[in-house]
């Protein structure tokens, strides 16, 4: 469901798959894990999410996700305010920092 004020949907990341590091200039992005697990890095800090975990990513915070588990990670996301053009990709992966 998109607009005019919020973007709500489901994201699925397969085992071993990642989601490019990015940030939003003025959009907050929140995710509620339904199934599986994922590592999310927010400004370089790792958080392990499991079913029932909710994470809030404030605007201007870089975030990168990787499914390090053996089953698909499924989550509901909410982004607000709705702005389909507010995504800035960042060239960063955790392995590059280690």
N, CA, C and O atoms as CSV, one atom per row, in Angstrom:
chain,resi,resn,atom,element,x,y,z
A,1,UNK,N,N,0.856,-1.155,0.000
A,1,UNK,CA,C,0.000,0.000,0.000
A,1,UNK,C,C,0.909,1.227,0.000
A,1,UNK,O,O,1.787,1.362,0.851
A,2,UNK,N,N,0.687,2.111,-0.959
A,2,UNK,CA,C,1.548,3.288,-1.087
A,2,UNK,C,C,0.739,4.571,-1.153
A,2,UNK,O,O,-0.270,4.672,-1.851
A,3,UNK,N,N,1.224,5.549,-0.396
A,3,UNK,CA,C,0.748,6.913,-0.459
A,3,UNK,C,C,-0.683,7.104,-0.001
A,3,UNK,O,O,-1.430,6.137,0.150
A,4,UNK,N,N,-1.058,8.332,0.217
A,4,UNK,CA,C,-0.224,9.490,-0.026
A,4,UNK,C,C,0.758,9.816,1.106
A,4,UNK,O,O,1.640,10.654,0.920
A,5,UNK,N,N,0.625,9.174,2.274
A,5,UNK,CA,C,1.478,9.548,3.403
A,5,UNK,C,C,2.400,8.447,3.899
A,5,UNK,O,O,3.336,8.722,4.651
A,6,UNK,N,N,2.152,7.187,3.488
A,6,UNK,CA,C,2.904,6.056,4.024
A,6,UNK,C,C,3.076,4.982,2.957
A,6,UNK,O,O,2.260,4.863,2.043
A,7,UNK,N,N,4.150,4.199,3.084
A,7,UNK,CA,C,4.438,3.066,2.200
A,7,UNK,C,C,4.548,1.845,3.105
A,7,UNK,O,O,5.444,1.777,3.947
A,8,UNK,N,N,3.639,0.872,2.938
A,8,UNK,CA,C,3.614,-0.339,3.766
A,8,UNK,C,C,3.661,-1.542,2.839
A,8,UNK,O,O,2.962,-1.581,1.826
A,9,UNK,N,N,4.483,-2.522,3.185
A,9,UNK,CA,C,4.557,-3.716,2.358
A,9,UNK,C,C,5.300,-4.833,3.049
A,9,UNK,O,O,5.619,-4.745,4.235
A,10,UNK,N,N,5.575,-5.895,2.291
A,10,UNK,CA,C,6.318,-7.034,2.798
A,10,UNK,C,C,7.593,-7.171,1.988
A,10,UNK,O,O,7.598,-6.998,0.769
A,11,UNK,N,N,8.668,-7.483,2.684
A,11,UNK,CA,C,9.946,-7.738,2.027
A,11,UNK,C,C,10.350,-9.172,2.339
A,11,UNK,O,O,10.151,-9.656,3.453
A,12,UNK,N,N,10.917,-9.842,1.349
A,12,UNK,CA,C,11.425,-11.206,1.514
A,12,UNK,C,C,12.855,-11.220,0.996
A,12,UNK,O,O,13.115,-10.838,-0.145
A,13,UNK,N,N,13.778,-11.659,1.837
A,13,UNK,CA,C,15.180,-11.787,1.440
A,13,UNK,C,C,15.568,-13.248,1.615
A,13,UNK,O,O,15.456,-13.804,2.708
A,14,UNK,N,N,16.021,-13.861,0.538
A,14,UNK,CA,C,16.374,-15.274,0.537
A,14,UNK,C,C,17.703,-15.515,1.283
A,14,UNK,O,O,18.504,-14.591,1.427
A,15,UNK,N,N,17.938,-16.747,1.755
A,15,UNK,CA,C,19.210,-17.057,2.420
A,15,UNK,C,C,20.409,-16.674,1.540
A,15,UNK,O,O,20.452,-17.006,0.356
A,16,UNK,N,N,21.372,-15.977,2.133
A,16,UNK,CA,C,22.560,-15.546,1.413
A,16,UNK,C,C,22.401,-14.246,0.642
A,16,UNK,O,O,23.389,-13.650,0.214
A,17,UNK,N,N,21.171,-13.806,0.464
A,17,UNK,CA,C,20.891,-12.591,-0.297
A,17,UNK,C,C,21.043,-11.358,0.606
A,17,UNK,O,O,20.842,-11.431,1.819
A,18,UNK,N,N,21.400,-10.230,-0.013
A,18,UNK,CA,C,21.487,-8.989,0.754
A,18,UNK,C,C,20.658,-7.900,0.088
A,18,UNK,O,O,20.162,-8.061,-1.027
A,19,UNK,N,N,20.524,-6.789,0.802
A,19,UNK,CA,C,19.820,-5.623,0.280
A,19,UNK,C,C,20.794,-4.465,0.375
A,19,UNK,O,O,21.301,-4.165,1.456
A,20,UNK,N,N,21.059,-3.815,-0.743
A,20,UNK,CA,C,22.060,-2.769,-0.868
A,20,UNK,C,C,21.970,-1.740,0.246
A,20,UNK,O,O,20.881,-1.329,0.646
A,21,UNK,N,N,23.129,-1.332,0.738
A,21,UNK,CA,C,23.205,-0.273,1.740
A,21,UNK,C,C,22.627,1.005,1.141
A,21,UNK,O,O,22.929,1.373,0.006
A,22,UNK,N,N,21.790,1.671,1.932
A,22,UNK,CA,C,21.164,2.905,1.472
A,22,UNK,C,C,20.726,3.739,2.663
A,22,UNK,O,O,20.790,3.297,3.810
A,23,UNK,N,N,20.288,4.934,2.374
A,23,UNK,CA,C,19.688,5.779,3.403
A,23,UNK,C,C,18.573,6.585,2.767
A,23,UNK,O,O,18.451,6.680,1.545
A,24,UNK,N,N,17.768,7.157,3.638
A,24,UNK,CA,C,16.682,8.036,3.205
A,24,UNK,C,C,16.929,9.399,3.831
A,24,UNK,O,O,17.259,9.498,5.013
A,25,UNK,N,N,16.770,10.433,3.046
A,25,UNK,CA,C,17.036,11.782,3.530
A,25,UNK,C,C,16.019,12.233,4.581
A,25,UNK,O,O,16.387,12.865,5.572
A,26,UNK,N,N,14.731,11.908,4.364
A,26,UNK,CA,C,13.715,12.351,5.317
A,26,UNK,C,C,12.646,11.291,5.615
A,26,UNK,O,O,11.653,11.592,6.278
A,27,UNK,N,N,12.832,10.076,5.141
A,27,UNK,CA,C,11.871,8.999,5.383
A,27,UNK,C,C,12.385,8.086,6.494
A,27,UNK,O,O,13.546,7.676,6.487
A,28,UNK,N,N,11.510,7.775,7.442
A,28,UNK,CA,C,11.798,6.758,8.463
A,28,UNK,C,C,11.376,5.406,7.912
A,28,UNK,O,O,10.352,5.294,7.237
A,29,UNK,N,N,12.177,4.366,8.204
A,29,UNK,CA,C,11.858,3.012,7.728
A,29,UNK,C,C,11.873,2.066,8.920
A,29,UNK,O,O,12.884,1.940,9.610
A,30,UNK,N,N,10.744,1.402,9.157
A,30,UNK,CA,C,10.610,0.461,10.265
A,30,UNK,C,C,10.270,-0.913,9.703
A,30,UNK,O,O,9.553,-1.027,8.709
A,31,UNK,N,N,10.796,-1.966,10.353
A,31,UNK,CA,C,10.550,-3.338,9.884
A,31,UNK,C,C,10.231,-4.246,11.055
A,31,UNK,O,O,10.884,-4.189,12.097
A,32,UNK,N,N,9.212,-5.090,10.872
A,32,UNK,CA,C,8.812,-6.098,11.851
A,32,UNK,C,C,9.081,-7.468,11.250
A,32,UNK,O,O,8.476,-7.833,10.242
A,33,UNK,N,N,9.989,-8.234,11.865
A,33,UNK,CA,C,10.331,-9.563,11.364
A,33,UNK,C,C,9.192,-10.534,11.648
A,33,UNK,O,O,8.740,-10.661,12.786
A,34,UNK,N,N,8.729,-11.221,10.595
A,34,UNK,CA,C,7.681,-12.238,10.719
A,34,UNK,C,C,8.270,-13.648,10.757
A,34,UNK,O,O,7.864,-14.481,11.566
A,35,UNK,N,N,9.235,-13.900,9.868
A,35,UNK,CA,C,9.843,-15.234,9.761
A,35,UNK,C,C,11.323,-15.090,9.435
A,35,UNK,O,O,11.746,-14.103,8.832
A,36,UNK,N,N,12.105,-16.085,9.841
A,36,UNK,CA,C,13.520,-16.108,9.511
A,36,UNK,C,C,14.308,-15.119,10.360
A,36,UNK,O,O,13.820,-14.597,11.362
A,37,UNK,N,N,15.536,-14.882,9.927
A,37,UNK,CA,C,16.393,-13.930,10.633
A,37,UNK,C,C,17.259,-13.192,9.617
A,37,UNK,O,O,17.499,-13.676,8.510
A,38,UNK,N,N,17.717,-12.025,10.014
A,38,UNK,CA,C,18.529,-11.194,9.144
A,38,UNK,C,C,19.473,-10.360,10.005
A,38,UNK,O,O,19.143,-10.007,11.137
A,39,UNK,N,N,20.628,-10.054,9.471
A,39,UNK,CA,C,21.518,-9.080,10.100
A,39,UNK,C,C,21.277,-7.754,9.405
A,39,UNK,O,O,21.324,-7.667,8.178
A,40,UNK,N,N,21.019,-6.719,10.197
A,40,UNK,CA,C,20.890,-5.374,9.639
A,40,UNK,C,C,21.968,-4.520,10.285
A,40,UNK,O,O,22.167,-4.542,11.500
A,41,UNK,N,N,22.649,-3.778,9.447
A,41,UNK,CA,C,23.684,-2.857,9.905
A,41,UNK,C,C,23.127,-1.449,9.767
A,41,UNK,O,O,22.753,-1.023,8.674
A,42,UNK,N,N,23.075,-0.728,10.884
A,42,UNK,CA,C,22.609,0.648,10.887
A,42,UNK,C,C,23.803,1.522,11.259
A,42,UNK,O,O,24.315,1.450,12.376
A,43,UNK,N,N,24.235,2.338,10.318
A,43,UNK,CA,C,25.457,3.137,10.493
A,43,UNK,C,C,26.617,2.272,10.971
A,43,UNK,O,O,27.398,2.682,11.829
A,44,UNK,N,N,26.721,1.058,10.401
A,44,UNK,CA,C,27.833,0.155,10.682
A,44,UNK,C,C,27.645,-0.737,11.893
A,44,UNK,O,O,28.438,-1.657,12.093
A,45,UNK,N,N,26.625,-0.503,12.711
A,45,UNK,CA,C,26.381,-1.340,13.890
A,45,UNK,C,C,25.432,-2.476,13.531
A,45,UNK,O,O,24.358,-2.246,12.974
A,46,UNK,N,N,25.838,-3.716,13.857
A,46,UNK,CA,C,25.045,-4.892,13.491
A,46,UNK,C,C,23.970,-5.198,14.529
A,46,UNK,O,O,24.207,-5.156,15.736
A,47,UNK,N,N,22.777,-5.507,14.015
A,47,UNK,CA,C,21.668,-5.971,14.838
A,47,UNK,C,C,21.150,-7.252,14.206
A,47,UNK,O,O,20.921,-7.288,12.997
A,48,UNK,N,N,20.960,-8.304,14.995
A,48,UNK,CA,C,20.394,-9.566,14.512
A,48,UNK,C,C,18.896,-9.551,14.797
A,48,UNK,O,O,18.479,-9.452,15.951
A,49,UNK,N,N,18.091,-9.650,13.741
A,49,UNK,CA,C,16.634,-9.623,13.888
A,49,UNK,C,C,16.060,-11.021,13.732
A,49,UNK,O,O,16.463,-11.787,12.857
A,50,UNK,N,N,15.102,-11.336,14.608
A,50,UNK,CA,C,14.424,-12.636,14.629
A,50,UNK,C,C,12.916,-12.387,14.693
A,50,UNK,O,O,12.492,-11.252,14.912
A,51,UNK,N,N,12.101,-13.428,14.507
A,51,UNK,CA,C,10.651,-13.220,14.514
A,51,UNK,C,C,10.183,-12.441,15.749
A,51,UNK,O,O,10.539,-12.751,16.886
A,52,UNK,N,N,9.374,-11.425,15.472
A,52,UNK,CA,C,8.845,-10.578,16.534
A,52,UNK,C,C,9.661,-9.320,16.772
A,52,UNK,O,O,9.189,-8.402,17.443
A,53,UNK,N,N,10.887,-9.254,16.233
A,53,UNK,CA,C,11.729,-8.077,16.427
A,53,UNK,C,C,11.281,-6.940,15.504
A,53,UNK,O,O,10.973,-7.146,14.331
A,54,UNK,N,N,11.257,-5.743,16.074
A,54,UNK,CA,C,10.910,-4.531,15.339
A,54,UNK,C,C,12.103,-3.599,15.397
A,54,UNK,O,O,12.673,-3.383,16.467
A,55,UNK,N,N,12.490,-3.040,14.251
A,55,UNK,CA,C,13.589,-2.082,14.224
A,55,UNK,C,C,13.126,-0.804,13.546
A,55,UNK,O,O,12.393,-0.831,12.558
A,56,UNK,N,N,13.571,0.309,14.099
A,56,UNK,CA,C,13.266,1.628,13.561
A,56,UNK,C,C,14.560,2.225,13.014
A,56,UNK,O,O,15.558,2.318,13.728
A,57,UNK,N,N,14.537,2.624,11.757
A,57,UNK,CA,C,15.703,3.257,11.140
A,57,UNK,C,C,15.313,4.698,10.804
A,57,UNK,O,O,14.477,4.954,9.937
A,58,UNK,N,N,15.940,5.615,11.510
A,58,UNK,CA,C,15.636,7.035,11.349
A,58,UNK,C,C,16.187,7.559,10.022
A,58,UNK,O,O,17.080,6.949,9.434
A,59,UNK,N,N,15.659,8.679,9.556
A,59,UNK,CA,C,16.216,9.308,8.354
A,59,UNK,C,C,17.709,9.575,8.525
A,59,UNK,O,O,18.190,9.820,9.631
A,60,UNK,N,N,18.424,9.524,7.417
A,60,UNK,CA,C,19.861,9.785,7.332
A,60,UNK,C,C,20.727,8.690,7.958
A,60,UNK,O,O,21.940,8.871,8.072
A,61,UNK,N,N,20.143,7.563,8.365
A,61,UNK,CA,C,20.893,6.428,8.901
A,61,UNK,C,C,21.105,5.409,7.781
A,61,UNK,O,O,20.142,4.909,7.199
A,62,UNK,N,N,22.372,5.103,7.484
A,62,UNK,CA,C,22.664,4.088,6.483
A,62,UNK,C,C,22.222,2.732,7.015
A,62,UNK,O,O,22.402,2.432,8.195
A,63,UNK,N,N,21.638,1.909,6.135
A,63,UNK,CA,C,21.259,0.564,6.561
A,63,UNK,C,C,21.452,-0.444,5.428
A,63,UNK,O,O,21.179,-0.178,4.257
A,64,UNK,N,N,21.937,-1.609,5.839
A,64,UNK,CA,C,22.278,-2.718,4.937
A,64,UNK,C,C,21.764,-3.991,5.583
A,64,UNK,O,O,21.922,-4.175,6.789
A,65,UNK,N,N,21.151,-4.874,4.806
A,65,UNK,CA,C,20.601,-6.119,5.337
A,65,UNK,C,C,21.193,-7.312,4.616
A,65,UNK,O,O,21.457,-7.267,3.414
A,66,UNK,N,N,21.399,-8.395,5.381
A,66,UNK,CA,C,21.845,-9.647,4.779
A,66,UNK,C,C,21.210,-10.813,5.531
A,66,UNK,O,O,21.250,-10.880,6.759
A,67,UNK,N,N,20.620,-11.731,4.758
A,67,UNK,CA,C,20.055,-12.940,5.345
A,67,UNK,C,C,21.191,-13.947,5.510
A,67,UNK,O,O,21.668,-14.526,4.534
A,68,UNK,N,N,21.614,-14.145,6.742
A,68,UNK,CA,C,22.692,-15.094,7.030
A,68,UNK,C,C,22.128,-16.429,7.512
A,68,UNK,O,O,22.882,-17.322,7.898
A,69,UNK,N,N,20.805,-16.562,7.488
A,69,UNK,CA,C,20.147,-17.789,7.928
A,69,UNK,C,C,19.946,-18.786,6.803
A,69,UNK,O,O,20.515,-18.653,5.719
A,70,UNK,N,N,19.122,-19.792,7.084
A,70,UNK,CA,C,18.885,-20.876,6.131
A,70,UNK,C,C,17.474,-20.862,5.547
A,70,UNK,O,O,17.139,-21.699,4.709
A,71,UNK,N,N,16.649,-19.911,5.989
A,71,UNK,CA,C,15.278,-19.788,5.475
A,71,UNK,C,C,15.040,-18.337,5.064
A,71,UNK,O,O,15.750,-17.444,5.525
A,72,UNK,N,N,14.058,-18.093,4.208
A,72,UNK,CA,C,13.770,-16.719,3.811
A,72,UNK,C,C,13.416,-15.841,5.018
A,72,UNK,O,O,12.748,-16.288,5.950
A,73,UNK,N,N,13.875,-14.589,4.983
A,73,UNK,CA,C,13.482,-13.604,5.994
A,73,UNK,C,C,12.295,-12.856,5.435
A,73,UNK,O,O,12.353,-12.319,4.329
A,74,UNK,N,N,11.213,-12.821,6.200
A,74,UNK,CA,C,10.011,-12.111,5.787
A,74,UNK,C,C,9.701,-11.056,6.835
A,74,UNK,O,O,9.707,-11.333,8.035
A,75,UNK,N,N,9.431,-9.845,6.369
A,75,UNK,CA,C,9.137,-8.747,7.286
A,75,UNK,C,C,8.132,-7.792,6.665
A,75,UNK,O,O,8.033,-7.664,5.445
A,76,UNK,N,N,7.397,-7.133,7.535
A,76,UNK,CA,C,6.535,-6.037,7.128
A,76,UNK,C,C,7.323,-4.756,7.334
A,76,UNK,O,O,7.932,-4.557,8.386
A,77,UNK,N,N,7.312,-3.888,6.330
A,77,UNK,CA,C,7.997,-2.604,6.468
A,77,UNK,C,C,6.986,-1.465,6.384
A,77,UNK,O,O,5.942,-1.567,5.739
A,78,UNK,N,N,7.337,-0.388,7.058
A,78,UNK,CA,C,6.551,0.841,7.018
A,78,UNK,C,C,7.536,1.979,6.797
A,78,UNK,O,O,8.486,2.148,7.561
A,79,UNK,N,N,7.303,2.755,5.747
A,79,UNK,CA,C,8.137,3.928,5.472
A,79,UNK,C,C,7.228,5.154,5.434
A,79,UNK,O,O,6.194,5.169,4.767
A,80,UNK,N,N,7.649,6.183,6.174
A,80,UNK,CA,C,6.854,7.409,6.199
A,80,UNK,C,C,7.764,8.601,6.463
A,80,UNK,O,O,8.734,8.478,7.211
A,81,UNK,N,N,7.473,9.741,5.870
A,81,UNK,CA,C,6.371,9.971,4.937
A,81,UNK,C,C,6.645,9.301,3.594
A,81,UNK,O,O,7.793,8.983,3.281
A,82,UNK,N,N,5.633,9.094,2.827
A,82,UNK,CA,C,5.778,8.449,1.530
A,82,UNK,C,C,6.531,9.354,0.573
A,82,UNK,O,O,6.124,10.488,0.320
A,83,UNK,N,N,7.637,8.840,0.041
A,83,UNK,CA,C,8.410,9.555,-0.980
A,83,UNK,C,C,9.194,8.517,-1.779
A,83,UNK,O,O,10.259,8.086,-1.335
A,84,UNK,N,N,8.694,8.104,-2.947
A,84,UNK,CA,C,9.352,7.054,-3.719
A,84,UNK,C,C,10.734,7.442,-4.248
A,84,UNK,O,O,11.473,6.581,-4.725
A,85,UNK,N,N,11.088,8.716,-4.169
A,85,UNK,CA,C,12.392,9.165,-4.671
A,85,UNK,C,C,13.418,9.377,-3.561
A,85,UNK,O,O,14.536,9.815,-3.833
A,86,UNK,N,N,13.059,9.077,-2.329
A,86,UNK,CA,C,13.961,9.334,-1.204
A,86,UNK,C,C,14.745,8.082,-0.828
A,86,UNK,O,O,14.534,7.502,0.236
A,87,UNK,N,N,15.651,7.673,-1.710
A,87,UNK,CA,C,16.553,6.551,-1.444
A,87,UNK,C,C,17.897,6.882,-2.079
A,87,UNK,O,O,17.981,7.174,-3.272
A,88,UNK,N,N,18.943,6.832,-1.263
A,88,UNK,CA,C,20.289,7.102,-1.742
A,88,UNK,C,C,21.123,5.850,-1.494
A,88,UNK,O,O,21.363,5.489,-0.341
A,89,UNK,N,N,21.569,5.179,-2.559
A,89,UNK,CA,C,22.391,3.979,-2.419
A,89,UNK,C,C,23.795,4.368,-1.957
A,89,UNK,O,O,24.347,5.385,-2.377
A,90,UNK,N,N,24.358,3.529,-1.081
A,90,UNK,CA,C,25.693,3.737,-0.514
A,90,UNK,C,C,26.537,2.526,-0.884
A,90,UNK,O,O,26.084,1.390,-0.743
A,91,UNK,N,N,27.743,2.751,-1.348
A,91,UNK,CA,C,28.653,1.663,-1.709
A,91,UNK,C,C,29.394,1.181,-0.447
A,91,UNK,O,O,30.511,1.611,-0.158
A,92,UNK,N,N,28.729,0.268,0.298
A,92,UNK,CA,C,29.292,-0.249,1.541
A,92,UNK,C,C,28.735,-1.641,1.821
A,92,UNK,O,O,27.537,-1.880,1.666
A,93,UNK,N,N,29.601,-2.547,2.229
A,93,UNK,CA,C,29.201,-3.852,2.757
A,93,UNK,C,C,30.049,-4.124,3.989
A,93,UNK,O,O,31.191,-3.670,4.050
A,94,UNK,N,N,29.529,-4.848,4.972
A,94,UNK,CA,C,30.272,-5.068,6.213
A,94,UNK,C,C,31.636,-5.713,6.007
A,94,UNK,O,O,32.593,-5.353,6.693
A,95,UNK,N,N,31.746,-6.653,5.080
A,95,UNK,CA,C,33.005,-7.357,4.854
A,95,UNK,C,C,34.126,-6.385,4.480
A,95,UNK,O,O,35.291,-6.645,4.782
A,96,UNK,N,N,33.792,-5.280,3.834
A,96,UNK,CA,C,34.790,-4.292,3.433
A,96,UNK,C,C,35.373,-3.568,4.631
A,96,UNK,O,O,36.451,-2.980,4.534
A,97,UNK,N,N,34.672,-3.600,5.771
A,97,UNK,CA,C,35.106,-2.896,6.973
A,97,UNK,C,C,35.936,-3.791,7.894
A,97,UNK,O,O,36.631,-3.291,8.779
A,98,UNK,N,N,35.870,-5.107,7.693
A,98,UNK,CA,C,36.549,-6.042,8.609
A,98,UNK,C,C,37.996,-6.224,8.258
A,98,UNK,O,O,38.704,-6.975,8.928
